[in-house]
Amino acid sequence: MANNNNQKVVPGAEEALNRMKFEIASQVGVNLKQGYNGDLTAREAGKVGGNITKQLIQMAESQLAGK
């Protein structure tokens, strides 16, 4: 059975995640634009992705702690 990793677990979350991506990119000084961003360095992409992951983990921990 094929595993589709692009399938969203929470319908409608894509827009919120996209906003988060642009907000974090702005915070860490990465110039992200709508559409293709293949001109980003691995360091820039890693900054954005790492900070998204950090924020999502913090959100999940807060929910698990009942805050």
C-alpha positions as CSV (number, residue, x, y, z in Angstrom):
1,M,0.0,0.0,0.0
2,A,1.4,3.4,-1.0
3,N,2.0,6.0,1.7
4,N,1.0,9.6,0.6
5,N,3.0,11.9,2.8
6,N,1.4,15.0,1.2
7,Q,-2.1,14.1,2.5
8,K,-3.3,16.5,5.1
9,V,-4.4,15.1,8.5
10,V,-6.4,18.2,9.4
11,P,-8.4,19.5,6.4
12,G,-8.1,23.3,6.1
13,A,-4.8,23.5,8.0
14,E,-2.8,24.2,4.8
15,E,-3.7,27.9,4.8
16,A,-2.7,28.3,8.5
17,L,0.6,26.4,7.9
18,N,1.3,28.6,4.8
19,R,0.8,31.8,6.9
20,M,3.0,30.4,9.6
21,K,5.7,29.7,7.0
22,F,5.7,33.3,5.7
23,E,5.6,34.7,9.2
24,I,8.6,32.7,10.4
25,A,10.5,33.4,7.2
26,S,10.1,37.1,7.9
27,Q,11.1,36.7,11.5
28,V,14.4,34.9,10.6
29,G,15.2,37.3,7.8
30,V,14.5,34.9,4.8
31,N,12.9,36.5,1.8
32,L,10.2,34.0,0.9
33,K,7.9,34.7,-2.0
34,Q,4.7,33.1,-3.3
35,G,5.3,30.2,-5.6
36,Y,8.8,28.8,-6.5
37,N,11.6,29.4,-3.9
38,G,14.3,27.3,-5.5
39,D,16.8,30.1,-5.2
40,L,16.9,29.7,-1.4
41,T,20.1,28.3,0.1
42,A,19.9,25.1,2.2
43,R,20.7,27.2,5.2
44,E,17.8,29.6,4.6
45,A,15.3,26.8,3.9
46,G,16.6,25.0,7.1
47,K,16.1,28.1,9.2
48,V,12.4,28.3,8.1
49,G,11.7,24.6,8.4
50,G,13.5,24.2,11.7
51,N,11.6,27.1,13.2
52,I,8.3,25.8,11.9
53,T,9.0,22.4,13.5
54,K,10.0,24.1,16.8
55,Q,6.8,26.1,16.8
56,L,4.6,23.1,16.0
57,I,6.2,21.1,18.7
58,Q,5.6,23.9,21.2
59,M,1.9,24.1,20.1
60,A,1.5,20.3,20.5
61,E,3.2,20.3,24.0
62,S,0.9,23.2,25.1
63,Q,-2.2,21.2,24.0
64,L,-1.0,18.0,25.7
65,A,-0.3,19.9,28.9
66,G,-3.8,21.4,28.7
67,K,-2.8,25.0,28.4
